[in-house]
Amino acid sequence: MSFLNDLFVWFNDPLNWSGNNGVPKRVLEHLLLSIGALLIACAVALPAGALLGRSRYKGTVFINLANIGRSVPSFAVLVLGVIWLGLGTSPTMITLVLLAIPPIFVLTFTAVRQVDPAIVESARGMGMSKGRMLRSVQLPVARPLIINGVRLASAAVIATATLSALIGGGGLGRFIIDGFSVRNFAEVTAGTLLVVLLVLLSEGFFVVLERLTVSPGLRGSGPARSRRARPAEVA
C-alpha cells in the first residue's frame, strides 16, 4: 500500500506537472519524436509497399528484407547511431524510423497484393490506367490492413521512444531513467504508465480513423483479410 500511496503522491505533486521536467513537457517531447518518426516511415513505406504490391514481381524478397529489418534490435541501432552521430535526437529518430518501416511496408504490400484479382480486372476492363486503378480501386480496398500496419508501427514507436532518455534525450523515458538512478520507483512506474496510456490512446485513434475512413463492408471483412494476408503467404 505504501508504494501505491507514493505513486498517488507523485501524480498529485504540482512540481511534477510544471517546468521543463514536468509531465506536459515530457509528453510533448515524446509525441513529437514518435509522430515525426512515424510520418517519415509512412512517407517511405506506404508508397514503396503500394507500388511494389501492385507489381507482378514475387513478394518473397521484399518481405524477407523487411523482416530482416524487424529482427535488428532497436537498442543496437541506437548504439550505432550514437557512435556515428553522437548524442542527440538524430540517433533516436533513425532508430524509430527503421523500427516503423517494416510493419507499414509489409502490411501495405500484402494488402495491395491481396486485392481480389476480379476487382482489378473489372477496373482494367473499364479502361482505368494503372495509376488510377491503384488510387481508386486497390488502395481503398486495401485500406483496413494498411491502417493496421500503421497502428502496429505507432505502438512500437511510442514504446521504443523511451530509449531516447538513455542518450540524454527527452520524452517520458526521462522519468524511468531518472527514477532508477535515485531508486524512486514511484517515478519509474509513473513514467511507464504514461507510456502505456499514450499507446492506448494511439490504439483508440486508429480505431476511430478506421471507422471514419473505411466503409462498414470492408471493416467487417478485416479479420478475414488479415488471416488470408499473412506476409509469409505472399508470393
C-alpha positions as CSV (number, residue, x, y, z in Angstrom):
1,M,0.0,0.0,0.0
2,S,2.9,2.4,0.7
3,F,4.0,2.1,-2.9
4,L,0.5,2.9,-4.2
5,N,0.5,5.9,-1.9
6,D,3.9,7.0,-3.2
7,L,2.6,6.8,-6.7
8,F,-0.5,8.7,-5.8
9,V,1.6,11.4,-4.2
10,W,3.8,11.6,-7.3
11,F,0.9,12.2,-9.6
12,N,-0.5,14.8,-7.3
13,D,2.7,16.7,-6.8
14,P,2.4,20.1,-8.7
15,L,6.2,20.1,-9.2
16,N,5.8,17.0,-11.5
17,W,3.4,18.9,-13.7
18,S,5.3,22.1,-14.4
19,G,8.6,23.2,-15.8
20,N,11.0,21.5,-18.2
21,N,10.8,18.3,-16.3
22,G,7.0,18.3,-15.9
23,V,4.7,15.7,-17.4
24,P,3.2,18.0,-20.1
25,K,6.6,18.9,-21.4
26,R,7.8,15.3,-21.4
27,V,4.6,14.1,-23.1
28,L,5.0,16.7,-25.8
29,E,8.6,15.7,-26.4
30,H,7.6,12.0,-26.6
31,L,4.8,12.8,-29.0
32,L,6.9,15.0,-31.3
33,L,9.6,12.3,-31.5
34,S,7.1,9.5,-32.1
35,I,4.9,11.3,-34.6
36,G,7.9,12.6,-36.5
37,A,9.4,9.1,-36.9
38,L,6.0,7.7,-37.9
39,L,5.5,10.3,-40.6
40,I,8.9,9.7,-42.1
41,A,8.3,5.9,-42.0
42,C,4.9,6.4,-43.7
43,A,6.4,8.6,-46.4
44,V,8.9,5.8,-47.2
45,A,7.0,2.6,-46.6
46,L,3.5,3.5,-47.9
47,P,4.4,4.4,-51.5
48,A,7.0,1.6,-51.7
49,G,4.6,-1.0,-50.4
50,A,1.7,0.2,-52.7
51,L,3.9,0.3,-55.8
52,L,5.6,-3.0,-55.2
53,G,2.4,-4.6,-54.2
54,R,0.7,-3.9,-57.5
55,S,3.7,-5.1,-59.5
56,R,4.0,-8.6,-60.9
57,Y,7.2,-9.4,-59.1
58,K,7.1,-12.0,-56.4
59,G,7.0,-10.5,-53.0
60,T,9.2,-13.0,-51.1
61,V,12.4,-11.0,-51.5
62,F,10.8,-7.7,-50.4
63,I,9.0,-9.3,-47.4
64,N,12.2,-11.1,-46.3
65,L,14.2,-7.9,-46.5
66,A,11.6,-6.1,-44.4
67,N,11.5,-8.9,-41.8
68,I,15.3,-8.8,-41.5
69,G,14.9,-5.2,-40.6
70,R,12.4,-6.1,-37.9
71,S,14.8,-8.6,-36.4
72,V,17.6,-6.0,-35.7
73,P,17.4,-4.9,-32.1
74,S,16.4,-1.2,-31.7
75,F,19.0,-0.8,-28.9
76,A,21.8,-1.9,-31.2
77,V,20.7,0.6,-33.9
78,L,20.6,3.3,-31.2
79,V,24.1,2.5,-30.1
80,L,25.5,2.5,-33.6
81,G,23.7,5.9,-34.2
82,V,25.4,7.4,-31.1
83,I,28.8,6.1,-32.3
84,W,28.3,7.7,-35.8
85,L,26.3,10.8,-35.0
86,G,26.9,11.4,-31.3
87,L,24.3,12.2,-28.7
88,G,21.0,14.0,-29.6
89,T,17.7,13.4,-31.3
90,S,19.1,12.0,-34.6
91,P,20.1,8.5,-33.4
92,T,16.7,8.0,-31.7
93,M,14.8,9.3,-34.8
94,I,16.8,7.0,-37.1
95,T,16.1,4.0,-34.8
96,L,12.4,4.7,-34.6
97,V,12.0,5.2,-38.4
98,L,13.8,1.9,-39.0
99,L,11.5,0.2,-36.5
100,A,8.4,1.6,-38.1
101,I,9.1,1.0,-41.7
102,P,8.9,-2.9,-41.8
103,P,5.3,-3.3,-40.4
104,I,4.0,-0.5,-42.6
105,F,5.7,-1.8,-45.7
106,V,4.8,-5.4,-45.2
107,L,1.1,-4.8,-44.5
108,T,0.8,-2.2,-47.3
109,F,2.5,-4.6,-49.7
110,T,0.3,-7.5,-48.6
111,A,-2.9,-5.5,-48.6
112,V,-2.5,-4.3,-52.2
113,R,-1.2,-7.7,-53.4
114,Q,-4.2,-9.4,-51.9
115,V,-6.9,-7.3,-53.5
116,D,-9.3,-9.6,-55.4
117,P,-8.0,-10.0,-59.0
118,A,-11.6,-9.9,-60.3
119,I,-11.9,-6.4,-59.0
120,V,-8.6,-5.4,-60.6
121,E,-9.7,-7.0,-63.9
122,S,-13.0,-5.2,-63.8
123,A,-11.2,-1.9,-63.3
124,R,-8.9,-2.7,-66.2
125,G,-11.8,-3.5,-68.4
126,M,-13.3,-0.1,-67.7
127,G,-10.1,1.4,-69.2
128,M,-8.5,2.6,-66.0
129,S,-4.8,3.3,-66.1
130,K,-2.5,1.6,-63.5
131,G,-2.2,4.8,-61.5
132,R,-5.9,5.4,-61.3
133,M,-6.6,1.7,-60.6
134,L,-4.2,1.9,-57.6
135,R,-5.7,5.2,-56.3
136,S,-9.4,4.4,-56.9
137,V,-9.6,0.6,-56.5
138,Q,-6.7,-1.1,-54.9
139,L,-5.9,1.3,-52.1
140,P,-9.5,1.8,-50.9
141,V,-10.0,-2.0,-50.7
142,A,-6.6,-2.4,-49.0
143,R,-7.1,0.5,-46.6
144,P,-8.1,-1.6,-43.4
145,L,-4.9,-3.6,-43.5
146,I,-2.8,-0.6,-44.3
147,I,-4.2,1.3,-41.3
148,N,-3.5,-1.8,-39.2
149,G,0.2,-1.7,-40.3
150,V,0.5,2.0,-39.3
151,R,-1.3,1.2,-36.0
152,L,1.2,-1.6,-35.1
153,A,4.1,0.7,-36.1
154,S,2.7,3.5,-33.9
155,A,2.5,1.3,-30.8
156,A,6.1,0.1,-31.3
157,V,7.5,3.6,-31.9
158,I,5.8,5.1,-28.8
159,A,7.0,2.3,-26.6
160,T,10.6,2.4,-28.0
161,A,10.9,6.2,-27.9
162,T,11.6,5.8,-24.2
163,L,15.2,4.8,-25.3
164,S,15.8,8.4,-26.1
165,A,16.4,9.1,-22.4
166,L,19.4,6.7,-22.5
167,I,21.4,9.1,-24.7
168,G,20.3,12.4,-23.0
169,G,17.1,12.9,-24.9
170,G,13.7,13.9,-23.6
171,G,10.4,12.2,-23.5
172,L,8.7,10.0,-20.9
173,G,11.8,7.8,-20.7
174,R,13.4,10.5,-18.6
175,F,11.0,9.6,-15.7
176,I,12.1,6.0,-16.0
177,I,15.8,6.6,-16.2
178,D,15.9,9.4,-13.6
179,G,13.7,7.3,-11.3
180,F,16.0,4.3,-11.5
181,S,19.1,6.5,-10.8
182,V,17.7,7.6,-7.4
183,R,15.7,4.4,-6.8
184,N,12.4,6.4,-7.0
185,F,10.2,3.5,-8.2
186,A,7.1,5.6,-8.0
187,E,8.6,7.9,-10.7
188,V,9.6,4.8,-12.7
189,T,6.1,3.4,-12.6
190,A,4.6,6.8,-13.4
191,G,6.7,7.1,-16.5
192,T,5.8,3.6,-17.5
193,L,2.1,4.2,-17.0
194,L,2.2,7.4,-19.1
195,V,3.8,5.5,-22.0
196,V,1.2,2.8,-21.7
197,L,-1.5,5.5,-21.7
198,L,-0.1,7.0,-24.9
199,V,0.0,3.6,-26.6
200,L,-3.7,3.0,-25.6
201,L,-4.6,6.5,-26.9
202,S,-2.8,5.7,-30.2
203,E,-4.8,2.4,-30.5
204,G,-8.0,4.4,-29.9
205,F,-7.1,6.9,-32.5
206,F,-6.6,4.3,-35.2
207,V,-9.9,2.6,-34.3
208,V,-11.6,5.9,-34.9
209,L,-9.6,6.6,-38.0
210,E,-10.7,3.2,-39.5
211,R,-14.3,3.9,-38.7
212,L,-14.2,7.3,-40.4
213,T,-12.2,6.3,-43.5
214,V,-13.2,2.7,-44.2
215,S,-16.7,1.5,-45.3
216,P,-18.6,-0.8,-43.0
217,G,-18.4,-3.6,-45.5
218,L,-14.6,-3.5,-45.6
219,R,-14.3,-3.2,-41.9
220,G,-16.4,-6.3,-41.5
221,S,-14.0,-8.3,-43.7
222,G,-10.9,-7.0,-41.9
223,P,-10.2,-10.1,-39.7
224,A,-10.7,-12.5,-42.6
225,R,-8.4,-10.3,-44.8
226,S,-5.8,-10.3,-42.1
227,R,-5.9,-14.1,-41.9
228,R,-5.6,-14.5,-45.6
229,A,-2.9,-11.9,-46.0
230,R,-0.1,-13.2,-43.9
231,P,3.3,-12.0,-45.1
232,A,4.7,-15.5,-45.3
233,E,2.0,-16.3,-47.9
234,V,2.7,-13.5,-50.3
235,A,4.2,-14.9,-53.5
